[in-house]
Amino acid sequence: MTDDEYRPIEVVEVGSGPPRPARPPRAGNRTDALLTLMVVGVFAGAGCSAFTAWTVHQQTEDSRKVNCAYVTAGGERAREYDDLEDYEKGIVDALDCDIKGR
């Protein structure tokens, strides 16, 4: 037989049993589920961001209060702004501490 001669194509069936009917489409809409998941993710991200911002804000306020208390604390009497050294005045001004005479 040469390459130019006609020969029938052999059809081979693979699998077991008769063909099965096509699966019915899935119930529900994937687009709605995906949109719902995206909305939940956005709100979860916004909530986490807000919580982080509030935590950082509170930590900054606490740190400011501790630093102001350290700079303005005196021994037996409360210190006044004029009693502070120049670097302490800079710290008090930068932290906006409440001190008498400022």
Distance bins in CASP14 RR format, pairs under 12 A and 6 or more apart:
PFRMAT RR
TARGET T0000
AUTHOR 0000-0000-0000
RMODE 2
METHOD distances of the structure
MODEL  1
1 7 1 0 0 1 0 0 0 0 0 0 0
13 19 0 0 0 0 1 0 0 0 0 0 0
26 33 0 0 0 0 0 1 0 0 0 0 0
27 33 0 0 0 0 0 1 0 0 0 0 0
28 34 0 0 0 0 0 1 0 0 0 0 0
28 36 0 0 0 0 0 1 0 0 0 0 0
29 35 0 0 0 0 1 0 0 0 0 0 0
29 36 0 0 0 0 0 1 0 0 0 0 0
30 36 0 0 0 0 0 1 0 0 0 0 0
30 37 0 0 0 0 0 1 0 0 0 0 0
31 37 0 0 0 0 0 1 0 0 0 0 0
31 38 0 0 0 0 0 1 0 0 0 0 0
32 38 0 0 0 0 0 1 0 0 0 0 0
32 39 0 0 0 0 0 1 0 0 0 0 0
33 39 0 0 0 0 0 1 0 0 0 0 0
33 40 0 0 0 0 0 1 0 0 0 0 0
34 40 0 0 0 0 0 1 0 0 0 0 0
34 41 0 0 0 0 0 1 0 0 0 0 0
35 41 0 0 0 0 0 1 0 0 0 0 0
35 42 0 0 0 0 0 1 0 0 0 0 0
36 42 0 0 0 0 0 1 0 0 0 0 0
36 43 0 0 0 0 0 1 0 0 0 0 0
37 43 0 0 0 0 0 1 0 0 0 0 0
37 44 0 0 0 0 0 1 0 0 0 0 0
38 44 0 0 0 0 0 1 0 0 0 0 0
38 45 0 0 0 0 0 1 0 0 0 0 0
39 45 0 0 0 0 0 1 0 0 0 0 0
39 46 0 0 0 0 0 1 0 0 0 0 0
40 46 0 0 0 0 0 1 0 0 0 0 0
40 47 0 0 0 0 0 1 0 0 0 0 0
41 47 0 0 0 0 1 0 0 0 0 0 0
41 48 0 0 0 0 1 0 0 0 0 0 0
41 49 0 0 0 0 0 1 0 0 0 0 0
42 48 0 0 0 0 0 1 0 0 0 0 0
42 49 0 0 0 0 0 1 0 0 0 0 0
43 49 0 0 0 0 0 1 0 0 0 0 0
43 50 0 0 0 0 0 1 0 0 0 0 0
44 50 0 0 0 0 0 1 0 0 0 0 0
44 51 0 0 0 0 0 1 0 0 0 0 0
45 51 0 0 0 0 1 0 0 0 0 0 0
45 52 0 0 0 0 1 0 0 0 0 0 0
45 53 0 0 0 0 0 1 0 0 0 0 0
46 52 0 0 0 0 0 1 0 0 0 0 0
46 53 0 0 0 0 0 1 0 0 0 0 0
47 53 0 0 0 0 1 0 0 0 0 0 0
47 54 0 0 0 0 1 0 0 0 0 0 0
47 55 0 0 0 0 0 1 0 0 0 0 0
48 54 0 0 0 0 0 1 0 0 0 0 0
48 55 0 0 0 0 0 1 0 0 0 0 0
49 55 0 0 0 0 0 1 0 0 0 0 0
49 56 0 0 0 0 0 1 0 0 0 0 0
50 56 0 0 0 0 0 1 0 0 0 0 0
50 57 0 0 0 0 0 1 0 0 0 0 0
51 57 0 0 0 0 0 1 0 0 0 0 0
51 58 0 0 0 0 0 1 0 0 0 0 0
52 58 0 0 0 0 0 1 0 0 0 0 0
52 59 0 0 0 0 0 1 0 0 0 0 0
53 59 0 0 0 0 0 1 0 0 0 0 0
53 60 0 0 0 0 0 1 0 0 0 0 0
54 60 0 0 0 0 0 1 0 0 0 0 0
54 61 0 0 0 0 0 1 0 0 0 0 0
55 61 0 0 0 0 0 1 0 0 0 0 0
55 62 0 0 0 0 0 1 0 0 0 0 0
56 62 0 0 0 0 0 1 0 0 0 0 0
56 63 0 0 0 0 0 1 0 0 0 0 0
57 63 0 0 0 0 0 1 0 0 0 0 0
57 64 0 0 0 0 0 1 0 0 0 0 0
58 64 0 0 0 0 0 1 0 0 0 0 0
58 65 0 0 0 0 0 1 0 0 0 0 0
59 65 0 0 0 0 0 1 0 0 0 0 0
59 66 0 0 0 0 0 1 0 0 0 0 0
60 66 0 0 0 0 0 1 0 0 0 0 0
60 67 0 0 0 0 0 1 0 0 0 0 0
60 95 0 0 0 0 0 1 0 0 0 0 0
61 67 0 0 0 0 0 1 0 0 0 0 0
61 68 0 0 0 0 0 1 0 0 0 0 0
61 95 0 0 0 0 0 1 0 0 0 0 0
61 96 0 0 0 0 0 1 0 0 0 0 0
62 68 0 0 0 0 0 1 0 0 0 0 0
62 69 0 0 0 0 0 1 0 0 0 0 0
63 69 0 0 0 0 0 1 0 0 0 0 0
63 70 0 0 0 0 0 1 0 0 0 0 0
63 95 0 0 0 0 1 0 0 0 0 0 0
64 70 0 0 0 0 0 1 0 0 0 0 0
64 71 0 0 0 0 0 1 0 0 0 0 0
64 91 0 0 0 0 0 1 0 0 0 0 0
64 92 0 0 0 0 0 1 0 0 0 0 0
64 94 0 0 0 0 1 0 0 0 0 0 0
64 95 1 0 1 0 0 0 0 0 0 0 0
64 96 1 0 0 1 0 0 0 0 0 0 0
64 97 1 0 0 1 0 0 0 0 0 0 0
64 98 0 0 0 0 0 1 0 0 0 0 0
65 71 0 0 0 0 0 1 0 0 0 0 0
65 72 0 0 0 0 0 1 0 0 0 0 0
65 73 0 0 0 0 0 1 0 0 0 0 0
65 95 0 0 0 0 1 0 0 0 0 0 0
65 96 0 0 0 0 0 1 0 0 0 0 0
65 97 0 0 0 0 1 0 0 0 0 0 0
65 98 0 0 0 0 0 1 0 0 0 0 0
66 72 0 0 0 0 0 1 0 0 0 0 0
66 73 0 0 0 0 0 1 0 0 0 0 0
66 95 0 0 0 0 0 1 0 0 0 0 0
66 97 0 0 0 0 0 1 0 0 0 0 0
67 73 0 0 0 0 0 1 0 0 0 0 0
67 88 0 0 0 0 0 1 0 0 0 0 0
67 90 0 0 0 0 0 1 0 0 0 0 0
67 91 1 0 0 1 0 0 0 0 0 0 0
67 92 0 0 0 0 1 0 0 0 0 0 0
67 94 0 0 0 0 1 0 0 0 0 0 0
67 95 1 0 1 0 0 0 0 0 0 0 0
67 96 0 0 0 0 0 1 0 0 0 0 0
67 97 1 0 0 1 0 0 0 0 0 0 0
68 79 0 0 0 0 0 1 0 0 0 0 0
68 84 0 0 0 0 0 1 0 0 0 0 0
68 88 0 0 0 0 0 1 0 0 0 0 0
68 90 0 0 0 0 0 1 0 0 0 0 0
68 91 0 0 0 0 1 0 0 0 0 0 0
68 92 1 0 0 1 0 0 0 0 0 0 0
68 93 0 0 0 0 0 1 0 0 0 0 0
68 94 0 0 0 0 0 1 0 0 0 0 0
68 95 1 0 1 0 0 0 0 0 0 0 0
68 96 0 0 0 0 1 0 0 0 0 0 0
68 97 1 1 0 0 0 0 0 0 0 0 0
68 98 1 0 0 1 0 0 0 0 0 0 0
68 99 1 0 0 1 0 0 0 0 0 0 0
68 102 0 0 0 0 0 1 0 0 0 0 0
69 78 0 0 0 0 0 1 0 0 0 0 0
69 79 0 0 0 0 0 1 0 0 0 0 0
69 91 0 0 0 0 0 1 0 0 0 0 0
69 92 0 0 0 0 0 1 0 0 0 0 0
69 95 0 0 0 0 0 1 0 0 0 0 0
69 97 0 0 0 0 1 0 0 0 0 0 0
69 98 0 0 0 0 0 1 0 0 0 0 0
69 99 0 0 0 0 0 1 0 0 0 0 0
70 79 0 0 0 0 0 1 0 0 0 0 0
70 88 0 0 0 0 1 0 0 0 0 0 0
70 91 0 0 0 0 1 0 0 0 0 0 0
70 92 0 0 0 0 0 1 0 0 0 0 0
70 95 0 0 0 0 0 1 0 0 0 0 0
70 97 0 0 0 0 1 0 0 0 0 0 0
71 79 0 0 0 0 1 0 0 0 0 0 0
71 81 0 0 0 0 0 1 0 0 0 0 0
71 83 0 0 0 0 0 1 0 0 0 0 0
71 84 1 0 0 1 0 0 0 0 0 0 0
71 85 0 0 0 0 1 0 0 0 0 0 0
71 87 0 0 0 0 1 0 0 0 0 0 0
71 88 1 0 1 0 0 0 0 0 0 0 0
71 89 0 0 0 0 1 0 0 0 0 0 0
71 90 0 0 0 0 1 0 0 0 0 0 0
71 91 1 0 1 0 0 0 0 0 0 0 0
71 92 1 0 1 0 0 0 0 0 0 0 0
71 93 0 0 0 0 0 1 0 0 0 0 0
71 94 0 0 0 0 0 1 0 0 0 0 0
71 95 1 0 0 1 0 0 0 0 0 0 0
71 96 0 0 0 0 0 1 0 0 0 0 0
71 97 1 0 0 1 0 0 0 0 0 0 0
71 98 0 0 0 0 0 1 0 0 0 0 0
71 99 0 0 0 0 1 0 0 0 0 0 0
71 102 0 0 0 0 0 1 0 0 0 0 0
72 78 1 0 0 1 0 0 0 0 0 0 0
72 79 1 0 1 0 0 0 0 0 0 0 0
72 80 0 0 0 0 1 0 0 0 0 0 0
72 81 0 0 0 0 1 0 0 0 0 0 0
72 83 0 0 0 0 1 0 0 0 0 0 0
72 84 0 0 0 0 1 0 0 0 0 0 0
72 88 0 0 0 0 1 0 0 0 0 0 0
72 89 0 0 0 0 0 1 0 0 0 0 0
72 91 0 0 0 0 1 0 0 0 0 0 0
72 92 1 0 0 1 0 0 0 0 0 0 0
72 95 0 0 0 0 1 0 0 0 0 0 0
72 97 1 0 1 0 0 0 0 0 0 0 0
72 98 0 0 0 0 1 0 0 0 0 0 0
72 99 1 0 1 0 0 0 0 0 0 0 0
72 100 0 0 0 0 1 0 0 0 0 0 0
72 101 0 0 0 0 0 1 0 0 0 0 0
72 102 0 0 0 0 1 0 0 0 0 0 0
73 79 1 0 0 1 0 0 0 0 0 0 0
73 83 0 0 0 0 0 1 0 0 0 0 0
73 84 0 0 0 0 0 1 0 0 0 0 0
73 88 0 0 0 0 0 1 0 0 0 0 0
73 92 0 0 0 0 0 1 0 0 0 0 0
73 97 0 0 0 0 0 1 0 0 0 0 0
73 99 0 0 0 0 0 1 0 0 0 0 0
74 80 0 0 0 0 0 1 0 0 0 0 0
74 83 0 0 0 0 1 0 0 0 0 0 0
74 84 0 0 0 0 0 1 0 0 0 0 0
74 88 0 0 0 0 0 1 0 0 0 0 0
74 99 0 0 0 0 0 1 0 0 0 0 0
74 100 0 0 0 0 0 1 0 0 0 0 0
75 83 0 0 0 0 0 1 0 0 0 0 0
77 83 0 0 0 0 1 0 0 0 0 0 0
77 100 0 0 0 0 0 1 0 0 0 0 0
78 84 0 0 0 0 0 1 0 0 0 0 0
78 98 0 0 0 0 0 1 0 0 0 0 0
78 99 0 0 0 0 1 0 0 0 0 0 0
78 100 1 0 0 1 0 0 0 0 0 0 0
78 101 0 0 0 0 0 1 0 0 0 0 0
79 85 0 0 0 0 0 1 0 0 0 0 0
79 88 0 0 0 0 1 0 0 0 0 0 0
79 89 0 0 0 0 0 1 0 0 0 0 0
79 92 0 0 0 0 1 0 0 0 0 0 0
79 97 0 0 0 0 0 1 0 0 0 0 0
79 99 1 0 0 1 0 0 0 0 0 0 0
79 100 0 0 0 0 1 0 0 0 0 0 0
79 101 0 0 0 0 0 1 0 0 0 0 0
79 102 0 0 0 0 0 1 0 0 0 0 0
80 88 0 0 0 0 0 1 0 0 0 0 0
80 89 0 0 0 0 0 1 0 0 0 0 0
80 92 0 0 0 0 0 1 0 0 0 0 0
80 98 0 0 0 0 0 1 0 0 0 0 0
80 99 1 0 0 1 0 0 0 0 0 0 0
80 100 1 0 1 0 0 0 0 0 0 0 0
80 101 1 0 1 0 0 0 0 0 0 0 0
80 102 0 0 0 0 1 0 0 0 0 0 0
81 88 0 0 0 0 1 0 0 0 0 0 0
81 89 1 0 0 1 0 0 0 0 0 0 0
81 90 0 0 0 0 0 1 0 0 0 0 0
81 91 0 0 0 0 0 1 0 0 0 0 0
81 92 1 0 0 1 0 0 0 0 0 0 0
81 93 0 0 0 0 1 0 0 0 0 0 0
81 97 0 0 0 0 1 0 0 0 0 0 0
81 98 0 0 0 0 0 1 0 0 0 0 0
81 99 1 0 1 0 0 0 0 0 0 0 0
81 100 1 0 0 1 0 0 0 0 0 0 0
81 101 1 0 1 0 0 0 0 0 0 0 0
81 102 1 0 1 0 0 0 0 0 0 0 0
82 88 0 0 0 0 0 1 0 0 0 0 0
82 89 0 0 0 0 1 0 0 0 0 0 0
82 92 0 0 0 0 0 1 0 0 0 0 0
82 99 0 0 0 0 1 0 0 0 0 0 0
82 100 0 0 0 0 1 0 0 0 0 0 0
82 101 1 0 0 1 0 0 0 0 0 0 0
82 102 0 0 0 0 1 0 0 0 0 0 0
83 89 0 0 0 0 1 0 0 0 0 0 0
83 92 0 0 0 0 0 1 0 0 0 0 0
83 99 0 0 0 0 1 0 0 0 0 0 0
83 100 0 0 0 0 1 0 0 0 0 0 0
83 101 0 0 0 0 1 0 0 0 0 0 0
83 102 0 0 0 0 0 1 0 0 0 0 0
84 90 0 0 0 0 1 0 0 0 0 0 0
84 91 0 0 0 0 1 0 0 0 0 0 0
84 92 1 0 0 1 0 0 0 0 0 0 0
84 93 0 0 0 0 0 1 0 0 0 0 0
84 97 0 0 0 0 0 1 0 0 0 0 0
84 99 1 0 0 1 0 0 0 0 0 0 0
84 100 0 0 0 0 0 1 0 0 0 0 0
84 101 0 0 0 0 0 1 0 0 0 0 0
84 102 0 0 0 0 1 0 0 0 0 0 0
85 91 0 0 0 0 1 0 0 0 0 0 0
85 92 0 0 0 0 0 1 0 0 0 0 0
86 92 0 0 0 0 0 1 0 0 0 0 0
86 93 0 0 0 0 0 1 0 0 0 0 0
87 93 0 0 0 0 0 1 0 0 0 0 0
87 94 0 0 0 0 0 1 0 0 0 0 0
88 94 0 0 0 0 0 1 0 0 0 0 0
88 95 0 0 0 0 0 1 0 0 0 0 0
88 97 0 0 0 0 1 0 0 0 0 0 0
88 99 0 0 0 0 1 0 0 0 0 0 0
88 102 0 0 0 0 0 1 0 0 0 0 0
89 95 0 0 0 0 0 1 0 0 0 0 0
89 97 0 0 0 0 0 1 0 0 0 0 0
89 99 0 0 0 0 1 0 0 0 0 0 0
89 101 0 0 0 0 0 1 0 0 0 0 0
89 102 0 0 0 0 1 0 0 0 0 0 0
90 96 0 0 0 0 0 1 0 0 0 0 0
90 97 0 0 0 0 1 0 0 0 0 0 0
90 99 0 0 0 0 0 1 0 0 0 0 0
90 102 0 0 0 0 0 1 0 0 0 0 0
91 97 1 0 0 1 0 0 0 0 0 0 0
91 99 0 0 0 0 0 1 0 0 0 0 0
92 98 0 0 0 0 1 0 0 0 0 0 0
92 99 1 0 1 0 0 0 0 0 0 0 0
92 100 0 0 0 0 0 1 0 0 0 0 0
92 101 0 0 0 0 0 1 0 0 0 0 0
92 102 1 0 0 1 0 0 0 0 0 0 0
93 99 0 0 0 0 0 1 0 0 0 0 0
93 102 0 0 0 0 1 0 0 0 0 0 0
95 102 0 0 0 0 0 1 0 0 0 0 0
96 102 0 0 0 0 1 0 0 0 0 0 0
END
